[in-house]
Amino acid sequence: MEFETKLINLETKDEYGATNTPIYMTNSFEHKTAEKLEKIFKGRAPGYVYSRVNNPSIRSVEEKISSLEGGQSAILSSSGMAAIATATLNILQAGDEFVTSSSLFGGSYNLFKSYKKYGIKPRFSDGVEKKDIARLINKKTKFVFVETIGNPRLDVPDIEGISKICKQWGVPLIVDNTLATPVLIKPLELGANIVIHSLSKYINGMANSIGGVIIDGANFNWTKFDSFADYRRQGKLAFVAKARGETFRNLGGCASPLNSFLNELGLPTLSLRMKRHCHNALELAKFLLGHSEVESVNYPGLKDNNYYNRAKDLFFGGFGGILTLRVGSKKRAFEIINNLNYFYNLSNLGDVKSLVIHPASTIYSNNTKEEKEALGVYNDLIRVSVGIEDIGDLKKDFAQALHRK
Ligand SMILES: *Cc1c(COP(=O)(O)O)cnc(C)c1O
């Protein structure tokens, strides 16, 4: 079955044959006898107990998304950030280190920095080549974390090369695939071990609910880490077993059944939307590149982009829906944003609507000047999440916005 057929034919588990997963808005599940509840609690019988731990609406979406990425199991969470916090804290202990690209979604960057308070050392790499990561790995490293399209630098890491380095050092590779989605790339097939998504973006597509997911490829031997000592019996399934038994349950970042339903609604049209996002973004990037009011355009789909060849090799027919442009000054950036009619000025991406934001004064406003520069967040930079509107209208809108002073 090809991917687009799969998107339409993901199995919905429901005893009455519902084709969209019903919304189980309930906190708890009653069981007639104390014996039965005991068994379910101990994981010796199937069943649900409490919706922070799991719920049929949530499980159905977990299975669907896991299947799209080629994973073995998944945990849905309240947000992308909850997924990232849960997945990383599931592995880390005080004294550990990890290696990550510095080109990260702002929330992830700030979360990782905050781990220093708990005696955990993040090592940020300015590059996303194999050698950049290899240079920072050592015996204390517990994982490597990258984004398939780094936000905001829009760099495309050498996932295969990095996964080889990870294998040499015996550490897992965690990949945040929010910006590319499984339509463009399936990191588990390239050697990654855990895949993360913010569902709030392309998977949901309509910007109507926050959500996240952790997908486990069950292709890493976790039991050699001290932090998995109690999960040796679970072998390659130890990651999810520990998260379900401890980290996820204790942190409490569970998905809501309603949000799970809304996120699931995005799945059948994911490929259709992504192709259109990619098409429109490439067209808009080319248009902006030739414009006298634009100093530079960053989009992996432009032929002179540093990551063009890799993205062309790795991605299945598209370069993503996000581009950035530099326009000379903060004042010009604000003017252009204010002049645009079809682009919503807000903090989000992956919506069917086109969106713009000035990252330096918003998402990254609490970061230092040095951090912003390392992250590629300049004062004259505008980030665009290109929607699925008519591309002629989007170009015309930018033309008038750039023209007006
Ligand atoms: C938005 C985003 C997140 C965080 O997801 P939330 O659902 O907003 O918590 C993480 N990674 C990337 C790449 C994102 O774009």
The ligand as an SDF file (V2000), in Angstrom:
LIG
                    3D

 15 15  0  0  0  0  0  0  0  0999 V2000
    5.8280   23.6540   17.6430 C   0  0  0  0  0  0  0  0  0  0  0  0
    6.9760   22.7790   17.6940 C   0  0  0  0  0  0  0  0  0  0  0  0
    7.2610   22.0400   18.8520 C   0  0  0  0  0  0  0  0  0  0  0  0
    6.4440   22.1740   20.1120 C   0  0  0  0  0  0  0  0  0  0  0  0
    5.1480   21.7260   19.9340 O   0  0  0  0  0  0  0  0  0  0  0  0
    3.8830   22.2730   20.7900 P   0  0  0  0  0  0  0  0  0  0  0  0
    2.7860   21.3880   20.3150 O   0  0  0  0  0  0  0  0  0  0  0  0
    3.7110   23.7090   20.4500 O   0  0  0  0  0  0  0  0  0  0  0  0
    4.2290   22.0730   22.2180 O   0  0  0  0  0  0  0  0  0  0  0  0
    8.3530   21.2080   18.8390 C   0  0  0  0  0  0  0  0  0  0  0  0
    9.1280   21.0790   17.7490 N   0  0  0  0  0  0  0  0  0  0  0  0
    8.8950   21.7650   16.6200 C   0  0  0  0  0  0  0  0  0  0  0  0
    9.7910   21.5770   15.4520 C   0  0  0  0  0  0  0  0  0  0  0  0
    7.8110   22.6370   16.5440 C   0  0  0  0  0  0  0  0  0  0  0  0
    7.5940   23.3240   15.4350 O   0  0  0  0  0  0  0  0  0  0  0  0
  1  2  1  0
  2  3  1  0
  2 14  2  0
  3  4  1  0
  3 10  2  0
  4  5  1  0
  5  6  1  0
  6  7  2  0
  6  8  1  0
  6  9  1  0
 10 11  1  0
 11 12  2  0
 12 13  1  0
 12 14  1  0
 14 15  1  0
M  END
$$$$
